[in-house]
Structure formats: structure tokens, C-alpha cells
Amino acid sequence: MKNLVDPPESEGGLNHSYLTDLSPKDKPWDCHKSQVGELSQLYRSTPLVKLSDRLSQCSGLLEFGQAVAGDSDGPKLQLKSARFCRVRQCPVCQWRRSLMWTARILKAMPAIQAGHPTARFIFLTLTVRNCELSELRSTIKAMGQAFNNLQRRKEWPAIGWIRATEVTRGKDDSAHPHFHCLLMVEPGYFRGQAYLSQAKWVELWRSALKVTYEPSVHVRVVRPNKRDGLQGQKQATESTFATDTQSLSAAVVETLKYSVKPSDLLGSGTEADRLWLVELTTQLHKTRGVAIGGVLKQYLSESEPEDLVTESDHGELLENKSLWFGWREQVQRYAKQDY
């Protein structure tokens, strides 16, 4: 069994060992850290230059340990510590938040299952028409009020919910805010008049928004098999809890994966992209990214740990020795550091 701290092989005449060579599953580190550098450059020479400085310091050095993999593949790298900037738009921090929420929710599932053994989950996306970027804050506020109105309707089926706000960029540089929601429902939802078709969801959301157009709404049940869509939902098994861990984890990731796609944040790196980013950041400042309601508030907290080292990162280490990887700007990769 290969030890991850064995001397690295020579590459291009240099004695380098890269993170992704030792642990291919950690490729997202290189990708997201590269995007952080681009985002930092866009913030530079703007009134938000302080964000550029914070981003440039984000996750420059990673500390890993070797953990028991739980299978025959031998040891795996496990993050022990890193310095995160916590800038809301940071690609690394958005990714780490998604991992954190997934780990937190899955950790809470045994307790949720014990309290609600027949509960099921529904993935719901609520949208509005694109708005001018300068109107984004007020639009998100109106959506939040509409969501509260929706909960007060007698048809509202959820006994618990998680809601995340995502904003995508329109081709005309408008903003498209929408809510990704994970709703926890009792099995009776799938019987009789309690069940809501997609058309009914559209009607309810339009009424809550108090608009005259039909907003786009997407809804699907979260279940073990891989079939998507609404067909067959009423025939879904009602006697077992929610779904398997893999399906639920995928639904959580879809709900909380990011607030703004890195590609929308970066654009092509033009001056117009810089102006769009600054206005977006201003509009989203101190807006609520994630909200939890209903019975799920008994099991989950909206607060975040300072270091964004997820609960799933904590496991049994093989030894008390650390491996350090520093960001190499020239090659856009994390390379092993000697300490």
C-alpha cells in the first residue's frame, strides 16, 4: 500500500508532487482556486478592492492528514485546516459551503428519520422574470415575502424546508434570481387533494408573488431510483423514509451548490464584466443566502463554521503527520510543501 507521504517522483526535472496526483478526487481545489484568482483581478481597481485582497489570501495553503478510507483503496487525504476568505462570491467558499451543508444535513438525517420516519422530500425551484441588476435586491426581497405568503396558504405541504437563493446572469446582463427549495412532506401529500401538480404550484406561486404572468416552477420528488419528473409520483412508495443517502445528497447539492455560478461572475474578464460583478456584489450584500424553516429548524442551524472544514472531513487519521499543499500560480495547481 502506497504511503501518501513517500518522496514524490520527479516531474519535468523538478521534484514536485501535486495534490491531484496524490488524490485525484481533490481536483476541484485546482479548478476553484484558479477561478478565485480571476475573480480577485476583477475586483481590483474598483471600490470593492478590499474583496480582491481577501480573495487573494483565500485557501493559499492547505493542510491535509491521511485518513482511513473505509475500503481497499488504502489511505486518503483529509482536509485538516485552511484559511478561507468567506467572500460570498468566492468559488472556493461557495464550493466548501455546499459540502458543509451536505455533510450537516446528512449527519442530521438519523435524528430527522427517528422523529419523522415516513417523511419524504421534494425538490422545488421557484423563479421570477429577469430583472434589471439594479433591482435585484428589491426583487429578492419581494420573492422572500411571496415565499412567506406561500407558506400561509392552506395548500402548503411542507412540514420542514431548506431554501437557497441563486442568481444567474441573463444574456442582456439582467439578473435571474430564483429559489431552490428542499421540502420535507408527510406521505399523505401524495394522496388525494393534498397532492399539488406542477400547474397548481405555478398557480400558487403566481398568487403569492401577486403577478399577472405565469412564473416558471419546477418540482420533482427525491427518491432512490433515477427517474426524474412528476410522472409516477403518486405511486411512489409511502411507507419508507425519504430516499437513500445518495439521492438525498444529490438533492442537497442541487439546492445549495452556489449562489452565483463562477462563469457568470467572471464572464470574459472585460470591463463590462467588472462593472456587472461590482453591482451584483452590492445588490447581494447582506441578503439571505440560505433559510431553514418548519421542523427542520429543530435539527439544523443556519450558522456556518469559520473555517468551512466540513463535518465529513473529520475522521480517523492514520497518524498525526500533516501534508501541506501550497498554490502554485505558475502552473495553477497545488504542490506539496515541505515543513
N, C-alpha and C positions, 0 to 999 in steps of 0.2 A: 504494500500500500504506500503510495507516494505521499511524503510529508510536504505540506504546502510551504514550509519554510526552508526546503532544500535550496542550495545555491542555484540561481537562475541560469538558464542556458544563454550563451552569447547570441546577440541579435544585431546583425549589421556591424559587427566588430565591437559592439558595446555590451557591457554586462548588465542588461536591463531585464527586468521581469515586470510585466504589466498585469494589472488587476484582471483584465478579461482573459488573459492567457491562463491564469491560475483558476479563475472562476467565471466561466462563460455566462452564467446566469446574471452576473453583475454588469452586463453590457449597458443597461440603462444609465449607469453612472456616467460613462463617457458621453453618451448622447445628450443627456440633460445638462451636464456641466458645460459642454460646448455651447448649448443654447443660452446658458447663463452669461457667458462671455459676450455673445452678440447682444443680449438684452442690456447688459451693462453699458455697452458702447452707445446704444440708442438713447439711454438716459443721460449720457454725458453731454455737457453744453446745453442743458435745459434747466428750468427752475427746480427740477427734481434730481439734481446731480447727487444729492446725498444717497439716493437709492442706488445710483451707479456704484458708489463706494461700498455700500453694504453688499451688493451683489458680487462685486469683485472679491470679497472676502468669504463668500459662501462655499462651504464644502471643499476648501482647497486641500485639506489633509484629512484622510480617513483612517481610523483605527479599527482593525479587524482582529478577531480571535478565531481559533479553529473550534468548530462545534461538531457534536455528534450528528451525523446526517440522518440517522434512523433507517438507513438502508445499506446496501452493499457497495455503494459508491465511495465509501471512505469519508474522510472529514470534509467539511465545507466551511467557507468563510462566513463569519457572522459579524455584522457591524457592532462595534462597541461604543464608539463615540465619533462625533463630527461637529463642526461648527456650522450652523445654518443661519442664513440671513433673515428668514421668516418674512421676506417681502412677498406680498400676496401673489404677485405675478411671476415669481421666480419658478422656472421649470423644475428645478431640483426640489424645492419645498412643496410645490404642488404635488409632485410625484410621491414625496415622503408622506404628505398628509393623506393621500389616497391609501397608501399602505397602512398608515396608522389607523384610519377608520375601519379598514377591512379587518385588521387584527383585533381592534377593540370590539367590533360588533360580533365577530365570530367567537371571541372569548366570552361574550355575554350570552351567547345562544343557549348554553345549557340551562342557565337560570331563566331565560325567557321561555324556553321549552317547558321547564318544570311548572312555570306559572300559567302558561297558555299552550297546553300540549296539542291542541288541534288547530292552532293558528296557521294561516297561510300568508304568502307575500305577493304583492302586485307591484310591478314597476310602471310608474306613470310619468309621462312628460307633458307639461303644460306650457304652451307658448303664447306669444302675442305677436302682432305685426312688428316689423322692424321699426325702430325709432331713430331719430337723429341722435348722434352720440352725445350731444349737449343735453339731451333729455333723458339719458339713461338712468340717472339717479331717481328722478321722479317716476319713471316708468316702473322701475323695480319696486319702489315704494307702493305704487298702485297695485302691482301684482301681489305684493305681500298682503295688502288689505283685502284683495279679492280672494286670496287663499284662506284668510280668516273667515270671510263670508261663506266660502265653500264648506268649511268645517261646521258652520252653524246650520247648514241645510239638513233636513231630516234624512236625506238620501246618503249623506256622507257615511262611508262604510268602515273607515279605518279606526281601529282601537289604539293604534300607535303609528307613528310615521317619522321618516327622516327626509328632509328636503334640502337640496343643494341648488345654488344659483349658478348657471353657466351663461356666458356671453360669447356669442360668435360674431364675426365681422362680415358684414354684407359686402357684396361686390362694389357697391357705391359708397363704401366706408360708413354705412349706417351700423347700428348695433342691433343684435337679435338676442335679447335676454329670454331665458326660459328656465323653468324649474324641472329638475329631475327628482322624483319622489319615490321612495320605497315605502309602500303602505302595508301594514300588518292588519289582516282581517280575520274574523272568525269564519268557520266553514259555512255558516248559514248564508254568507254573502253569495254563494254560488247557487242558492236555491230560490226559486220563485221570484217575487218582485224586488227582492233585495239586490239582485244582480244588475249591474249597470253595463249596458252595451257601450261601445265607443261613441255612438251617436248621442247617447244620453250624457256621457261625460262631456262631450262638446257643448251640449245644451246647458249643462250645469256651470261649466267654466265661463261660457259666454255671459250667462246671467250674473255670475259673481263679478266678472270684470265690468259689467254694465256697458258692453259694446254692442254694435249692431252687426258686425261681421262674425263669421264663424271661425274661431281660433283653432289652430291645429292642435290635436290632442292624440297622444299615442299611449296605449295601455296593453300590457300583457302580464300573464300570470308567471310567477317564478316557480319552476317545477323541475324535477330531476331529469326528465327527458329533454332533448334538444329542440323539440318543436317550438317554433315561435308563433306569435299571433294570437288571435282570440278564439279561433276555431277549436272547439272541444273543451273550452274552459269549464263549462257547466258539468262535463263528465269527469273532470279531474278528481282524483282521489281526495276525499274529505276527511278521512279517518286518521291521517298521519300528519305529523308536524311539518309545516312549511315545505322544505326541499332538502336535498343533500347539501353538504358543505360547499362543494364545488360550484353548484348552481347559485347558491346564495352569495358566495364570494364574488362571482362574476357580476351579479346584480348590484352589489355594493360598489364595486369598482366602476361600473357604468354610471351609478348615481353620483359618485364623489371623485371621479378621476381628475378633473381640473376645473377651475373657474373660467379660464380662457385658454384656448389652445395655443401652444407656443408658436405655431405657424401664423396665427392671427396676430399675435403680439409682435412678431419680428417682421412680417411682410417681406419686402425685398431689401430692407435696410435703407430706404430712401428718406428724404426729409419729410415727406408726407406721412410715412410710417412713424417717424419720430413724433410728429405732432399728434397723430392718432393715439399713440401709446400714452403720451402725457395726458391727453384729455380723458382717455379711458381710466387711467390711474386716479385722476382727480375725481371722476364720477363714482368710482367704486370705493373710494376712501371711506372707511368705517361703515360700509354697508355689510349686511349679514350674509356670510357665505354658506353656512350650514345651520339648520334649525332642527330641533327634535321635539316631538310632541306626543301627547297621549301616554299610554302605559310605558312606552319606551324610555321616557324620562326617568323611570324608576331604575333603569338598568344602564343608561348611558349618560355621559356628561359631554357638554359641548366644548369644554375647555381642552386645550392642547398642551402637551408637554413642551418644554422649551427646546429640547434637543432634537425632537422629531425622530428619535430612535424608537422604532415601533416595538410594541409588546411582543411581536413574533420574532424580533431579533434577539430576545432574551432566552437563552437555552443553556444546556450543559456544555461548558467548554472543556476541550481535551487537556489544555494546560494553561497556565497563567501567562503565556507569552503573547505579545501583540505583534501584528504585522501592520506596517504603516504604508499608505499609498498617497503620494502627492501628485497634484495635477501638473502635467507637462503641456504647456501651451503650444510648444512647437509641434508636437505630434498629436495633440488633442486626445490624450489618454492618461490614465492614472498609472504611475510607475511606482514600484516598490522603493521605499526609502529605508536607509539603514540608520537605526538609532541605538 
